[in-house]
Each structure stands twice: as C-alpha cells, then as structure tokens.
C-alpha cells in the first residue's frame, strides 16, 4: 500500500490551521504530509488507518499524528451519519525546538515525540476536549496559538493515551536521554524473537524487579509486558503487510511460542485476527 503525498501549506506564512470538516463521507486516500495533525471525529464511523495500524473509529475518536506518518479515515459500507470532524494542522517549526528543550515544555515535547507513531487518546479525553477544539477553530492569530498550546499541554498530561504504531527508531530517539530506557529498548529490539522476562531486563539496568516495573510504567506509560507484546505485534503487522509469509511463520518469528496466544495478543492490540489484518490492509 503506497501513501500519497499531500501538500497542505499554500504559502510559507501559513503554518497553522484549525478547521471543521463536513462532508458526505471520509474518502481521502491513504496519504502523508510534513505537518503534525490532530483530528477529532465528531460523527460517522468506519476504519482508521495509521501506518500499519488499522482500527474501527466512531464519534469521539481523537488522534495525534506526527509528520510524514501515512493515515486516512475510511467509511465502510452504508453510513447514516455524515463525516464531521475537527482537524488541526501545524508545521514542525511552529513551536521552536529551543522551547521544547526547556523544562516548561517537557510534557509537550514528550507528546510530540510519541506522535511519530500516532497517539490515540481515550474517549473520555476526547469528550473533554470537544468544546475546546471547537473554540480553537473560531480564534485567530496569537490568541489561537496561545489557546492551542494550552490544549497540547493538557493533552500531554492526560495519561489516557496509547501509541498506534511502534517505530524502533522513533522510540529510541524519544528516550535517548534516559540511559536505562535506552538499554531496555535496545535489548528488546535485539531479543524480541526470544523469551524475555522482566527479571532479566531488570538485571540489565541493575534494578529490582519491583523497582524496574514501577520505573518502566512511569516513563513509558504502559507496563513492560504490554510494551513487549505491542512491539512483537507491530513487528507481526509489518510482516503481514509487506511479505507473503505464512501466519504461523510470522507468529514464531515475532517471539511467540504458540499460535493461540499470538492470536489472542493480536486481537487485543488490533481488534482483528492476523488474517483479517492482512486482507484489510491489502484491500485498502
């Protein structure tokens, strides 16, 4: 599946835009652009594609996308609701990188780093931000920029979010300043096809099992076991999309000992079976 480039900036001076999108259907092609994107679905339902992730979406689907991350929302079959969303696009340079190095912007910087793999916020978070995003579309100039920074800051502290696509390079870069996390992520990258226990990883960074578990959950905002399974499933998704390998082969090459457990974890993270994922990805 090849993503199309979409040019959003019409002039060099326009680097921020917030607008309401209303149309009969979500029918944009799988595409990418160099700008960040924050999208809130107000009505309609279907399938959301982000990188090698695809999930059902409905009202109050709130997603943050990083630059050049392929994506699209598609209505499937008949839909009695018109496509209605709030979309925010902004240039990579809108927030100065020097600002992002300051402690005051650490939470926003962390969130924008996660956006490289797409960030899905909880439904309750989306509901809380519906009104504020509507207001954002009506503001202008500095007032809008100031209001937008407050939205980003509050989203970064919500704690109710998950990454849609796990990119090895992006994850390692996001946590390069944390030596322990860097060691752990590199170890997972090298050993994910083998059996990995929390205890052996804790020893790698000279921490107790309990201490490491708390540390990892606090920094990564998910448990070690959840991260490891998500890493393996995303590897499996790449293989399903880009190769014609048998599903059983992909299962074992992704670090799973049994196919039933692999299928269980795959459905947990992708809400479908590996076969359904491959079929839907190729049909798009």
C-alpha positions, 0 to 999 in steps of 0.5 A: 500500500503506497501513501500519497503525498499531500501538500497542505501549506499554500504559502510559507506564512501559513503554518497553522490551521484549525478547521471543521470538516463536513462532508458526505463521507471520509474518502481521502486516500491513504496519504502523508504530509510534513505537518503534525495533525490532530483530528477529532471525529465528531460523527460517522464511523468506519476504519482508521488507518495509521501506518500499519495500524488499522482500527474501527473509529466512531464519534469521539475518536481523537488522534495525534499524528506526527509528520510524514506518518501515512493515515486516512479515515475510511467509511465502510459500507452504508453510513447514516451519519455524515463525516464531521470532524475537527482537524488541526494542522501545524508545521514542525517549526511552529513551536521552536525546538529551543522551547521544547528543550526547556523544562516548561515544555517537557510534557509537550515535547514528550507528546510530540515525540510519541506522535511519530507513531500516532497517539490515540487518546481515550474517549473520555479525553476526547469528550473533554476536549470537544468544546475546546477544539471547537473554540480553537477553530473560531480564534485567530492569530496569537490568541489561537496559538496561545489557546492551542498550546494550552490544549497540547499541554493538557493533552500531554498530561492526560495519561489516557493515551496509547501509541498506534504504531511502534517505530524502533527508531522513533522510540529510541530517539524519544528516550535517548536521554534516559540511559536505562530506557535506552538499554531496555529498548535496545535489548528488546529490539535485539531479543524480541524473537526470544523469551524475555522476562522482566527479571532479566531486563531488570538485571540489565539496568541493575534494578529490582524487579519491583523497582524496574516495573514501577520505573518502566510504567512511569516513563513509558506509560504502559507496563513492560509486558504490554510494551513487549507484546505491542512491539512483537505485534507491530513487528507481526503487522509489518510482516503481514503487510509487506511479505507473503509469509505464512501466519504461523511463520510470522507468529514464531518469528515475532517471539511467540511460542504458540499460535493461540496466544499470538492470536489472542495478543493480536486481537487485543492490540488490533481488534482483528485476527492476523488474517483479517489484518492482512486482507484489510490492509491489502484491500485498502 
